[in-house]
């Protein structure tokens, strides 16, 4: 199974939290088959919105949600 990663972002209520204010306006950047590409996409979007403290982009490890019983490789 690929190690899928989802990158998305949007406006949050608190910059230290993950409560998005409007799910209809979430920016779905994409799904990536490796962490390095996902991190590059996350970094580019986070940097683009760095002056807006209420915008937050995240990387979600989809492979961990799809197969939670599989241990990550060390």
PDB file of N, CA, C and O in Angstrom:
ATOM      1  N   UNK A   1       0.836  -1.187   0.000  1.00  0.00           N
ATOM      2  CA  UNK A   1       0.000   0.000   0.000  1.00  0.00           C
ATOM      3  C   UNK A   1       0.875   1.242   0.000  1.00  0.00           C
ATOM      4  O   UNK A   1       1.888   1.304   0.697  1.00  0.00           O
ATOM      5  N   UNK A   2       0.478   2.220  -0.781  1.00  0.00           N
ATOM      6  CA  UNK A   2       1.187   3.496  -0.803  1.00  0.00           C
ATOM      7  C   UNK A   2       1.026   4.209   0.533  1.00  0.00           C
ATOM      8  O   UNK A   2       0.043   4.013   1.248  1.00  0.00           O
ATOM      9  N   UNK A   3       1.987   5.020   0.845  1.00  0.00           N
ATOM     10  CA  UNK A   3       1.907   5.836   2.052  1.00  0.00           C
ATOM     11  C   UNK A   3       1.292   7.180   1.655  1.00  0.00           C
ATOM     12  O   UNK A   3       1.998   8.156   1.400  1.00  0.00           O
ATOM     13  N   UNK A   4      -0.022   7.200   1.611  1.00  0.00           N
ATOM     14  CA  UNK A   4      -0.747   8.373   1.133  1.00  0.00           C
ATOM     15  C   UNK A   4      -0.784   9.479   2.178  1.00  0.00           C
ATOM     16  O   UNK A   4      -0.930   9.229   3.375  1.00  0.00           O
ATOM     17  N   UNK A   5      -0.648  10.717   1.687  1.00  0.00           N
ATOM     18  CA  UNK A   5      -0.700  11.898   2.540  1.00  0.00           C
ATOM     19  C   UNK A   5      -1.606  12.936   1.888  1.00  0.00           C
ATOM     20  O   UNK A   5      -1.519  13.176   0.683  1.00  0.00           O
ATOM     21  N   UNK A   6      -2.469  13.546   2.681  1.00  0.00           N
ATOM     22  CA  UNK A   6      -3.377  14.591   2.227  1.00  0.00           C
ATOM     23  C   UNK A   6      -2.875  15.928   2.755  1.00  0.00           C
ATOM     24  O   UNK A   6      -2.547  16.052   3.935  1.00  0.00           O
ATOM     25  N   UNK A   7      -2.816  16.925   1.879  1.00  0.00           N
ATOM     26  CA  UNK A   7      -2.434  18.277   2.295  1.00  0.00           C
ATOM     27  C   UNK A   7      -3.631  19.183   2.045  1.00  0.00           C
ATOM     28  O   UNK A   7      -4.161  19.244   0.936  1.00  0.00           O
ATOM     29  N   UNK A   8      -4.047  19.886   3.097  1.00  0.00           N
ATOM     30  CA  UNK A   8      -5.143  20.837   2.958  1.00  0.00           C
ATOM     31  C   UNK A   8      -4.963  21.962   3.954  1.00  0.00           C
ATOM     32  O   UNK A   8      -4.145  21.874   4.870  1.00  0.00           O
ATOM     33  N   UNK A   9      -5.729  23.013   3.770  1.00  0.00           N
ATOM     34  CA  UNK A   9      -5.636  24.153   4.673  1.00  0.00           C
ATOM     35  C   UNK A   9      -6.877  25.002   4.627  1.00  0.00           C
ATOM     36  O   UNK A   9      -7.775  24.799   3.810  1.00  0.00           O
ATOM     37  N   UNK A  10      -6.901  25.956   5.525  1.00  0.00           N
ATOM     38  CA  UNK A  10      -8.027  26.866   5.596  1.00  0.00           C
ATOM     39  C   UNK A  10      -7.899  27.781   6.794  1.00  0.00           C
ATOM     40  O   UNK A  10      -6.906  27.760   7.521  1.00  0.00           O
ATOM     41  N   UNK A  11      -8.916  28.574   6.978  1.00  0.00           N
ATOM     42  CA  UNK A  11      -8.953  29.537   8.087  1.00  0.00           C
ATOM     43  C   UNK A  11      -9.345  28.804   9.366  1.00  0.00           C
ATOM     44  O   UNK A  11     -10.306  28.035   9.383  1.00  0.00           O
ATOM     45  N   UNK A  12      -8.587  29.053  10.442  1.00  0.00           N
ATOM     46  CA  UNK A  12      -8.851  28.431  11.737  1.00  0.00           C
ATOM     47  C   UNK A  12      -9.273  29.476  12.757  1.00  0.00           C
ATOM     48  O   UNK A  12      -8.933  30.653  12.636  1.00  0.00           O
ATOM     49  N   UNK A  13     -10.019  29.031  13.768  1.00  0.00           N
ATOM     50  CA  UNK A  13     -10.467  29.937  14.830  1.00  0.00           C
ATOM     51  C   UNK A  13      -9.302  30.378  15.705  1.00  0.00           C
ATOM     52  O   UNK A  13      -9.218  31.533  16.121  1.00  0.00           O
ATOM     53  N   UNK A  14      -8.396  29.423  15.978  1.00  0.00           N
ATOM     54  CA  UNK A  14      -7.235  29.679  16.830  1.00  0.00           C
ATOM     55  C   UNK A  14      -6.004  29.143  16.098  1.00  0.00           C
ATOM     56  O   UNK A  14      -5.972  27.964  15.744  1.00  0.00           O
ATOM     57  N   UNK A  15      -4.992  29.980  15.862  1.00  0.00           N
ATOM     58  CA  UNK A  15      -3.803  29.538  15.125  1.00  0.00           C
ATOM     59  C   UNK A  15      -3.083  28.337  15.756  1.00  0.00           C
ATOM     60  O   UNK A  15      -2.321  27.649  15.078  1.00  0.00           O
ATOM     61  N   UNK A  16      -3.317  28.087  17.036  1.00  0.00           N
ATOM     62  CA  UNK A  16      -2.679  26.952  17.689  1.00  0.00           C
ATOM     63  C   UNK A  16      -3.546  25.697  17.640  1.00  0.00           C
ATOM     64  O   UNK A  16      -3.135  24.636  18.109  1.00  0.00           O
ATOM     65  N   UNK A  17      -4.744  25.818  17.073  1.00  0.00           N
ATOM     66  CA  UNK A  17      -5.660  24.685  17.021  1.00  0.00           C
ATOM     67  C   UNK A  17      -5.934  24.228  15.602  1.00  0.00           C
ATOM     68  O   UNK A  17      -5.322  24.701  14.645  1.00  0.00           O
ATOM     69  N   UNK A  18      -6.873  23.293  15.488  1.00  0.00           N
ATOM     70  CA  UNK A  18      -7.232  22.735  14.188  1.00  0.00           C
ATOM     71  C   UNK A  18      -8.728  22.854  13.906  1.00  0.00           C
ATOM     72  O   UNK A  18      -9.265  22.095  13.099  1.00  0.00           O
ATOM     73  N   UNK A  19      -9.408  23.800  14.564  1.00  0.00           N
ATOM     74  CA  UNK A  19     -10.831  24.000  14.321  1.00  0.00           C
ATOM     75  C   UNK A  19     -10.990  25.002  13.174  1.00  0.00           C
ATOM     76  O   UNK A  19     -10.776  26.203  13.338  1.00  0.00           O
ATOM     77  N   UNK A  20     -11.372  24.470  12.011  1.00  0.00           N
ATOM     78  CA  UNK A  20     -11.514  25.300  10.824  1.00  0.00           C
ATOM     79  C   UNK A  20     -12.847  26.031  10.869  1.00  0.00           C
ATOM     80  O   UNK A  20     -13.859  25.466  11.284  1.00  0.00           O
ATOM     81  N   UNK A  21     -12.844  27.293  10.438  1.00  0.00           N
ATOM     82  CA  UNK A  21     -14.034  28.123  10.565  1.00  0.00           C
ATOM     83  C   UNK A  21     -15.109  27.811   9.533  1.00  0.00           C
ATOM     84  O   UNK A  21     -16.295  27.932   9.838  1.00  0.00           O
ATOM     85  N   UNK A  22     -14.732  27.416   8.328  1.00  0.00           N
ATOM     86  CA  UNK A  22     -15.713  27.151   7.273  1.00  0.00           C
ATOM     87  C   UNK A  22     -15.217  26.010   6.401  1.00  0.00           C
ATOM     88  O   UNK A  22     -14.338  26.199   5.560  1.00  0.00           O
ATOM     89  N   UNK A  23     -15.775  24.839   6.599  1.00  0.00           N
ATOM     90  CA  UNK A  23     -15.322  23.654   5.862  1.00  0.00           C
ATOM     91  C   UNK A  23     -15.595  23.765   4.368  1.00  0.00           C
ATOM     92  O   UNK A  23     -14.961  23.070   3.575  1.00  0.00           O
ATOM     93  N   UNK A  24     -16.519  24.619   3.973  1.00  0.00           N
ATOM     94  CA  UNK A  24     -16.815  24.796   2.547  1.00  0.00           C
ATOM     95  C   UNK A  24     -15.686  25.513   1.810  1.00  0.00           C
ATOM     96  O   UNK A  24     -15.591  25.434   0.585  1.00  0.00           O
ATOM     97  N   UNK A  25     -14.845  26.201   2.543  1.00  0.00           N
ATOM     98  CA  UNK A  25     -13.761  26.957   1.908  1.00  0.00           C
ATOM     99  C   UNK A  25     -12.394  26.303   2.093  1.00  0.00           C
ATOM    100  O   UNK A  25     -11.372  26.927   1.809  1.00  0.00           O
ATOM    101  N   UNK A  26     -12.360  25.059   2.564  1.00  0.00           N
ATOM    102  CA  UNK A  26     -11.086  24.334   2.739  1.00  0.00           C
ATOM    103  C   UNK A  26     -10.382  24.228   1.384  1.00  0.00           C
ATOM    104  O   UNK A  26     -10.999  23.895   0.372  1.00  0.00           O
ATOM    105  N   UNK A  27      -9.095  24.516   1.388  1.00  0.00           N
ATOM    106  CA  UNK A  27      -8.262  24.397   0.191  1.00  0.00           C
ATOM    107  C   UNK A  27      -7.603  23.017   0.212  1.00  0.00           C
ATOM    108  O   UNK A  27      -6.665  22.783   0.974  1.00  0.00           O
ATOM    109  N   UNK A  28      -8.096  22.111  -0.623  1.00  0.00           N
ATOM    110  CA  UNK A  28      -7.504  20.782  -0.718  1.00  0.00           C
ATOM    111  C   UNK A  28      -6.386  20.855  -1.748  1.00  0.00           C
ATOM    112  O   UNK A  28      -6.635  20.957  -2.949  1.00  0.00           O
ATOM    113  N   UNK A  29      -5.162  20.801  -1.266  1.00  0.00           N
ATOM    114  CA  UNK A  29      -3.984  20.923  -2.119  1.00  0.00           C
ATOM    115  C   UNK A  29      -3.793  19.648  -2.934  1.00  0.00           C
ATOM    116  O   UNK A  29      -3.538  19.713  -4.136  1.00  0.00           O
ATOM    117  N   UNK A  30      -3.917  18.473  -2.278  1.00  0.00           N
ATOM    118  CA  UNK A  30      -3.780  17.233  -3.018  1.00  0.00           C
ATOM    119  C   UNK A  30      -3.424  16.059  -2.146  1.00  0.00           C
ATOM    120  O   UNK A  30      -3.199  16.188  -0.943  1.00  0.00           O
ATOM    121  N   UNK A  31      -3.379  14.897  -2.792  1.00  0.00           N
ATOM    122  CA  UNK A  31      -2.978  13.650  -2.149  1.00  0.00           C
ATOM    123  C   UNK A  31      -1.644  13.244  -2.762  1.00  0.00           C
ATOM    124  O   UNK A  31      -1.475  13.277  -3.981  1.00  0.00           O
ATOM    125  N   UNK A  32      -0.700  12.862  -1.907  1.00  0.00           N
ATOM    126  CA  UNK A  32       0.661  12.559  -2.330  1.00  0.00           C
ATOM    127  C   UNK A  32       1.045  11.172  -1.853  1.00  0.00           C
ATOM    128  O   UNK A  32       0.602  10.734  -0.791  1.00  0.00           O
ATOM    129  N   UNK A  33       1.865  10.475  -2.629  1.00  0.00           N
ATOM    130  CA  UNK A  33       2.221   9.104  -2.275  1.00  0.00           C
ATOM    131  C   UNK A  33       3.497   8.988  -1.450  1.00  0.00           C
ATOM    132  O   UNK A  33       3.966   7.883  -1.178  1.00  0.00           O
ATOM    133  N   UNK A  34       4.054  10.123  -1.053  1.00  0.00           N
ATOM    134  CA  UNK A  34       5.195  10.085  -0.135  1.00  0.00           C
ATOM    135  C   UNK A  34       5.227  11.374   0.675  1.00  0.00           C
ATOM    136  O   UNK A  34       4.713  12.409   0.250  1.00  0.00           O
ATOM    137  N   UNK A  35       5.837  11.287   1.842  1.00  0.00           N
ATOM    138  CA  UNK A  35       5.831  12.421   2.764  1.00  0.00           C
ATOM    139  C   UNK A  35       6.630  13.612   2.220  1.00  0.00           C
ATOM    140  O   UNK A  35       6.246  14.761   2.439  1.00  0.00           O
ATOM    141  N   UNK A  36       7.710  13.355   1.533  1.00  0.00           N
ATOM    142  CA  UNK A  36       8.555  14.445   1.025  1.00  0.00           C
ATOM    143  C   UNK A  36       7.768  15.360   0.079  1.00  0.00           C
ATOM    144  O   UNK A  36       7.851  16.583   0.188  1.00  0.00           O
ATOM    145  N   UNK A  37       7.013  14.774  -0.839  1.00  0.00           N
ATOM    146  CA  UNK A  37       6.214  15.592  -1.754  1.00  0.00           C
ATOM    147  C   UNK A  37       5.100  16.315  -1.013  1.00  0.00           C
ATOM    148  O   UNK A  37       4.796  17.469  -1.315  1.00  0.00           O
ATOM    149  N   UNK A  38       4.487  15.637  -0.040  1.00  0.00           N
ATOM    150  CA  UNK A  38       3.435  16.278   0.757  1.00  0.00           C
ATOM    151  C   UNK A  38       4.003  17.447   1.552  1.00  0.00           C
ATOM    152  O   UNK A  38       3.378  18.503   1.654  1.00  0.00           O
ATOM    153  N   UNK A  39       5.177  17.252   2.106  1.00  0.00           N
ATOM    154  CA  UNK A  39       5.804  18.326   2.883  1.00  0.00           C
ATOM    155  C   UNK A  39       6.148  19.515   1.987  1.00  0.00           C
ATOM    156  O   UNK A  39       5.970  20.665   2.390  1.00  0.00           O
ATOM    157  N   UNK A  40       6.632  19.251   0.793  1.00  0.00           N
ATOM    158  CA  UNK A  40       6.922  20.340  -0.146  1.00  0.00           C
ATOM    159  C   UNK A  40       5.663  21.141  -0.463  1.00  0.00           C
ATOM    160  O   UNK A  40       5.701  22.371  -0.497  1.00  0.00           O
ATOM    161  N   UNK A  41       4.547  20.449  -0.694  1.00  0.00           N
ATOM    162  CA  UNK A  41       3.278  21.127  -0.994  1.00  0.00           C
ATOM    163  C   UNK A  41       2.789  21.900   0.222  1.00  0.00           C
ATOM    164  O   UNK A  41       2.320  23.031   0.097  1.00  0.00           O
ATOM    165  N   UNK A  42       2.899  21.293   1.390  1.00  0.00           N
ATOM    166  CA  UNK A  42       2.501  21.975   2.628  1.00  0.00           C
ATOM    167  C   UNK A  42       3.333  23.244   2.827  1.00  0.00           C
ATOM    168  O   UNK A  42       2.797  24.315   3.112  1.00  0.00           O
ATOM    169  N   UNK A  43       4.645  23.103   2.673  1.00  0.00           N
ATOM    170  CA  UNK A  43       5.549  24.234   2.902  1.00  0.00           C
ATOM    171  C   UNK A  43       5.264  25.382   1.932  1.00  0.00           C
ATOM    172  O   UNK A  43       5.265  26.546   2.333  1.00  0.00           O
ATOM    173  N   UNK A  44       5.023  25.065   0.669  1.00  0.00           N
ATOM    174  CA  UNK A  44       4.746  26.097  -0.333  1.00  0.00           C
ATOM    175  C   UNK A  44       3.473  26.857   0.014  1.00  0.00           C
ATOM    176  O   UNK A  44       3.437  28.084  -0.086  1.00  0.00           O
ATOM    177  N   UNK A  45       2.435  26.143   0.420  1.00  0.00           N
ATOM    178  CA  UNK A  45       1.173  26.802   0.747  1.00  0.00           C
ATOM    179  C   UNK A  45       1.240  27.545   2.074  1.00  0.00           C
ATOM    180  O   UNK A  45       0.685  28.636   2.199  1.00  0.00           O
ATOM    181  N   UNK A  46       1.904  26.977   3.052  1.00  0.00           N
ATOM    182  CA  UNK A  46       2.064  27.647   4.339  1.00  0.00           C
ATOM    183  C   UNK A  46       2.880  28.931   4.169  1.00  0.00           C
ATOM    184  O   UNK A  46       2.560  29.956   4.772  1.00  0.00           O
ATOM    185  N   UNK A  47       3.918  28.877   3.360  1.00  0.00           N
ATOM    186  CA  UNK A  47       4.746  30.059   3.117  1.00  0.00           C
ATOM    187  C   UNK A  47       3.958  31.139   2.374  1.00  0.00           C
ATOM    188  O   UNK A  47       4.113  32.330   2.642  1.00  0.00           O
ATOM    189  N   UNK A  48       3.114  30.708   1.441  1.00  0.00           N
ATOM    190  CA  UNK A  48       2.304  31.657   0.663  1.00  0.00           C
ATOM    191  C   UNK A  48       1.335  32.435   1.563  1.00  0.00           C
ATOM    192  O   UNK A  48       0.983  33.575   1.257  1.00  0.00           O
ATOM    193  N   UNK A  49       0.908  31.824   2.663  1.00  0.00           N
ATOM    194  CA  UNK A  49      -0.066  32.461   3.558  1.00  0.00           C
ATOM    195  C   UNK A  49       0.546  32.836   4.907  1.00  0.00           C
ATOM    196  O   UNK A  49      -0.181  33.028   5.882  1.00  0.00           O
ATOM    197  N   UNK A  50       1.856  32.941   4.970  1.00  0.00           N
ATOM    198  CA  UNK A  50       2.550  33.162   6.236  1.00  0.00           C
ATOM    199  C   UNK A  50       2.110  34.450   6.936  1.00  0.00           C
ATOM    200  O   UNK A  50       2.165  34.514   8.165  1.00  0.00           O
ATOM    201  N   UNK A  51       1.687  35.452   6.218  1.00  0.00           N
ATOM    202  CA  UNK A  51       1.284  36.719   6.832  1.00  0.00           C
ATOM    203  C   UNK A  51      -0.136  36.697   7.383  1.00  0.00           C
ATOM    204  O   UNK A  51      -0.561  37.663   8.018  1.00  0.00           O
ATOM    205  N   UNK A  52      -0.870  35.630   7.157  1.00  0.00           N
ATOM    206  CA  UNK A  52      -2.241  35.499   7.647  1.00  0.00           C
ATOM    207  C   UNK A  52      -2.254  34.458   8.762  1.00  0.00           C
ATOM    208  O   UNK A  52      -2.276  33.255   8.498  1.00  0.00           O
ATOM    209  N   UNK A  53      -2.241  34.926  10.010  1.00  0.00           N
ATOM    210  CA  UNK A  53      -2.131  34.029  11.168  1.00  0.00           C
ATOM    211  C   UNK A  53      -3.318  33.079  11.296  1.00  0.00           C
ATOM    212  O   UNK A  53      -3.214  32.064  11.985  1.00  0.00           O
ATOM    213  N   UNK A  54      -4.437  33.382  10.655  1.00  0.00           N
ATOM    214  CA  UNK A  54      -5.612  32.517  10.765  1.00  0.00           C
ATOM    215  C   UNK A  54      -5.665  31.435   9.690  1.00  0.00           C
ATOM    216  O   UNK A  54      -6.586  30.618   9.680  1.00  0.00           O
ATOM    217  N   UNK A  55      -4.684  31.424   8.785  1.00  0.00           N
ATOM    218  CA  UNK A  55      -4.618  30.382   7.756  1.00  0.00           C
ATOM    219  C   UNK A  55      -3.643  29.303   8.210  1.00  0.00           C
ATOM    220  O   UNK A  55      -2.547  29.594   8.690  1.00  0.00           O
ATOM    221  N   UNK A  56      -4.062  28.056   8.050  1.00  0.00           N
ATOM    222  CA  UNK A  56      -3.215  26.945   8.473  1.00  0.00           C
ATOM    223  C   UNK A  56      -3.322  25.820   7.447  1.00  0.00           C
ATOM    224  O   UNK A  56      -4.413  25.490   6.983  1.00  0.00           O
ATOM    225  N   UNK A  57      -2.182  25.241   7.104  1.00  0.00           N
ATOM    226  CA  UNK A  57      -2.115  24.075   6.227  1.00  0.00           C
ATOM    227  C   UNK A  57      -1.564  22.910   7.028  1.00  0.00           C
ATOM    228  O   UNK A  57      -0.709  23.091   7.894  1.00  0.00           O
ATOM    229  N   UNK A  58      -2.059  21.709   6.735  1.00  0.00           N
ATOM    230  CA  UNK A  58      -1.648  20.518   7.476  1.00  0.00           C
ATOM    231  C   UNK A  58      -1.404  19.351   6.526  1.00  0.00           C
ATOM    232  O   UNK A  58      -1.899  19.324   5.399  1.00  0.00           O
ATOM    233  N   UNK A  59      -0.625  18.386   7.017  1.00  0.00           N
ATOM    234  CA  UNK A  59      -0.402  17.124   6.314  1.00  0.00           C
ATOM    235  C   UNK A  59      -1.072  16.036   7.147  1.00  0.00           C
ATOM    236  O   UNK A  59      -0.796  15.897   8.338  1.00  0.00           O
ATOM    237  N   UNK A  60      -1.952  15.268   6.513  1.00  0.00           N
ATOM    238  CA  UNK A  60      -2.628  14.160   7.182  1.00  0.00           C
ATOM    239  C   UNK A  60      -2.071  12.862   6.614  1.00  0.00           C
ATOM    240  O   UNK A  60      -2.028  12.676   5.398  1.00  0.00           O
ATOM    241  N   UNK A  61      -1.651  11.983   7.486  1.00  0.00           N
ATOM    242  CA  UNK A  61      -1.109  10.683   7.083  1.00  0.00           C
ATOM    243  C   UNK A  61      -2.277   9.731   6.826  1.00  0.00           C
ATOM    244  O   UNK A  61      -2.700   9.007   7.727  1.00  0.00           O
ATOM    245  N   UNK A  62      -2.793   9.734   5.603  1.00  0.00           N
ATOM    246  CA  UNK A  62      -3.947   8.902   5.272  1.00  0.00           C
ATOM    247  C   UNK A  62      -3.663   7.419   5.458  1.00  0.00           C
ATOM    248  O   UNK A  62      -4.549   6.660   5.850  1.00  0.00           O
ATOM    249  N   UNK A  63      -2.436   7.003   5.180  1.00  0.00           N
ATOM    250  CA  UNK A  63      -2.093   5.586   5.322  1.00  0.00           C
ATOM    251  C   UNK A  63      -2.246   5.116   6.755  1.00  0.00           C
ATOM    252  O   UNK A  63      -2.535   3.942   6.983  1.00  0.00           O
ATOM    253  N   UNK A  64      -2.062   5.991   7.723  1.00  0.00           N
ATOM    254  CA  UNK A  64      -2.239   5.619   9.130  1.00  0.00           C
ATOM    255  C   UNK A  64      -3.717   5.488   9.480  1.00  0.00           C
ATOM    256  O   UNK A  64      -4.081   4.695  10.348  1.00  0.00           O
ATOM    257  N   UNK A  65      -4.559   6.253   8.818  1.00  0.00           N
ATOM    258  CA  UNK A  65      -5.998   6.139   9.045  1.00  0.00           C
ATOM    259  C   UNK A  65      -6.563   4.895   8.374  1.00  0.00           C
ATOM    260  O   UNK A  65      -7.470   4.256   8.906  1.00  0.00           O
ATOM    261  N   UNK A  66      -6.028   4.553   7.207  1.00  0.00           N
ATOM    262  CA  UNK A  66      -6.531   3.416   6.454  1.00  0.00           C
ATOM    263  C   UNK A  66      -6.081   2.084   7.035  1.00  0.00           C
ATOM    264  O   UNK A  66      -6.817   1.098   6.977  1.00  0.00           O
ATOM    265  N   UNK A  67      -4.879   2.052   7.594  1.00  0.00           N
ATOM    266  CA  UNK A  67      -4.342   0.824   8.211  1.00  0.00           C
ATOM    267  C   UNK A  67      -3.699   1.155   9.555  1.00  0.00           C
ATOM    268  O   UNK A  67      -2.473   1.132   9.671  1.00  0.00           O
ATOM    269  N   UNK A  68      -4.505   1.461  10.571  1.00  0.00           N
ATOM    270  CA  UNK A  68      -3.942   1.891  11.860  1.00  0.00           C
ATOM    271  C   UNK A  68      -3.148   0.806  12.587  1.00  0.00           C
ATOM    272  O   UNK A  68      -2.328   1.115  13.451  1.00  0.00           O
ATOM    273  N   UNK A  69      -3.384  -0.456  12.245  1.00  0.00           N
ATOM    274  CA  UNK A  69      -2.685  -1.532  12.936  1.00  0.00           C
ATOM    275  C   UNK A  69      -1.276  -1.762  12.420  1.00  0.00           C
ATOM    276  O   UNK A  69      -0.497  -2.479  13.049  1.00  0.00           O
ATOM    277  N   UNK A  70      -0.935  -1.165  11.283  1.00  0.00           N
ATOM    278  CA  UNK A  70       0.404  -1.319  10.716  1.00  0.00           C
ATOM    279  C   UNK A  70       1.368  -0.373  11.423  1.00  0.00           C
ATOM    280  O   UNK A  70       1.139   0.835  11.486  1.00  0.00           O
ATOM    281  N   UNK A  71       2.447  -0.939  11.952  1.00  0.00           N
ATOM    282  CA  UNK A  71       3.452  -0.138  12.651  1.00  0.00           C
ATOM    283  C   UNK A  71       4.304   0.642  11.643  1.00  0.00           C
ATOM    284  O   UNK A  71       4.694   0.092  10.613  1.00  0.00           O
ATOM    285  N   UNK A  72       4.598   1.925  11.930  1.00  0.00           N
ATOM    286  CA  UNK A  72       5.499   2.664  11.047  1.00  0.00           C
ATOM    287  C   UNK A  72       6.899   2.063  11.067  1.00  0.00           C
ATOM    288  O   UNK A  72       7.361   1.577  12.100  1.00  0.00           O
ATOM    289  N   UNK A  73       7.575   2.099   9.914  1.00  0.00           N
ATOM    290  CA  UNK A  73       8.945   1.594   9.842  1.00  0.00           C
ATOM    291  C   UNK A  73       9.884   2.554  10.531  1.00  0.00           C
ATOM    292  O   UNK A  73       9.750   3.769  10.384  1.00  0.00           O
ATOM    293  N   UNK A  74      10.833   2.028  11.280  1.00  0.00           N
ATOM    294  CA  UNK A  74      11.786   2.868  12.018  1.00  0.00           C
ATOM    295  C   UNK A  74      12.849   3.400  11.120  1.00  0.00           C
ATOM    296  O   UNK A  74      13.734   4.126  11.574  1.00  0.00           O
TER     297      UNK A  74
END
